């Protein structure tokens, strides 16, 4: 039976920003996300705050995160604007978990 090697969704431990037992599910970057974007710009998304903001909101799918009072945050797939309620540390964690930096290498490999 075939099994997808490069799964579309990836669960990432987020203990460093939300405590033990926390996680996020990131949707892999696909052409629907990168179309119209310069791959090199996405590769350096952490240097372009507007691009990073939009791209990261697009790939964040699900989590078990809470607010300062311990109340569950809305699921990002249902309410992408919840991203605005996060701390900078949490937003940057998601940006790096999305692995935008690997895009340039993937595109270069595809041209070989």
C-alpha positions in Angstrom: 0.0 0.0 0.0 1.5 3.4 -0.9 2.2 5.9 1.8 2.8 9.6 1.3 6.5 10.3 2.2 6.1 14.0 2.3 3.0 14.4 4.3 0.9 17.5 3.9 0.6 18.1 7.7 3.4 17.9 10.3 3.0 18.1 14.1 5.6 20.1 15.9 6.3 20.1 19.6 6.0 23.7 20.8 7.0 23.3 24.5 9.6 26.1 24.2 6.9 28.7 23.7 3.7 27.1 25.1 4.9 24.7 27.7 5.1 20.9 28.0 2.6 18.9 26.0 1.9 21.8 23.5 2.0 21.3 19.8 1.1 22.9 16.5 0.2 21.3 13.1 1.8 23.0 10.2 0.6 22.5 6.6 3.5 22.0 4.2 4.1 24.8 1.8 2.8 24.0 -1.7 2.5 25.9 -4.9 -0.8 27.3 -3.8 1.1 29.3 -1.1 4.2 30.2 -3.1 2.6 31.2 -6.4 3.3 34.8 -7.1 6.1 34.8 -4.5 9.8 34.9 -5.2 11.1 31.7 -3.6 14.2 33.6 -2.4 11.9 36.1 -0.6 10.1 33.2 1.1 13.4 31.6 2.0 14.3 34.8 3.8 10.8 35.4 5.2 12.1 36.2 8.6 13.8 39.2 7.1 10.6 40.5 5.4 8.0 40.9 8.2 5.0 41.4 5.9 5.7 38.3 3.8 6.5 36.3 7.0 3.2 37.4 8.6 1.1 36.4 5.6 2.9 33.2 4.8 3.0 32.0 8.4 -0.8 32.6 8.8 -1.4 30.5 5.7 0.5 27.4 6.9 -0.6 27.3 10.6 -3.4 24.8 10.7 -4.1 23.5 14.2 -2.8 23.6 17.8 -3.5 23.1 21.5 -2.3 26.5 22.5 -3.8 28.7 25.3 -4.0 32.4 26.2 -2.5 34.0 29.3 -5.4 32.7 31.5 -5.1 29.2 30.2 -8.1 29.3 27.9 -7.8 27.5 24.6 -7.2 29.7 21.6 -9.4 29.4 18.6 -8.1 27.0 15.9 -6.1 28.9 13.3 -7.7 26.9 10.5 -11.1 28.4 11.6 -9.8 31.8 12.6 -6.5 32.9 11.0 -6.7 36.2 12.7 -5.9 34.5 16.1 -2.3 34.7 14.9 -2.4 38.4 15.8 -3.0 37.5 19.5 0.3 35.6 19.8 3.5 37.0 21.2 6.4 37.7 18.9 8.2 34.7 20.3 5.3 32.4 19.4 4.9 34.0 15.9 8.6 33.5 15.2 8.5 29.9 16.5 5.7 29.2 13.9 7.7 30.9 11.2 10.7 28.7 11.8 8.6 25.6 12.2 7.1 26.2 8.7 10.6 25.7 7.2 10.4 28.4 4.6 14.2 28.3 4.5 14.1 24.9 2.8 12.2 26.2 -0.3 15.2 27.6 -2.1 16.9 24.2 -1.9 13.8 22.4 -3.1 13.5 24.6 -6.1 17.2 24.4 -6.9 17.1 20.6 -6.7 14.1 20.5 -9.0 16.0 22.4 -11.7 18.8 19.8 -11.8 
